[in-house]
Amino acid sequence: MQLEALRDLNFHKLKDLYSTEKLLIRALHKMARAATNGKLAAVPDV
């Protein structure tokens, strides 16, 4: 029973991390498009 709860907890943590990563990547691309400095705008595509 406890192993199942830990498995569920880890699954939800991984889902949260994946979602956060996707949001961060979107935000970085928006920031790069809005940047006026060429070095800041040169964000590598992920």
Secondary structure, 3 states (H helix, E strand, C coil): CHHHHHHHHHHHHHHHHHHHHHHHHHHHHHHHHHCCCHHHHCCCCC
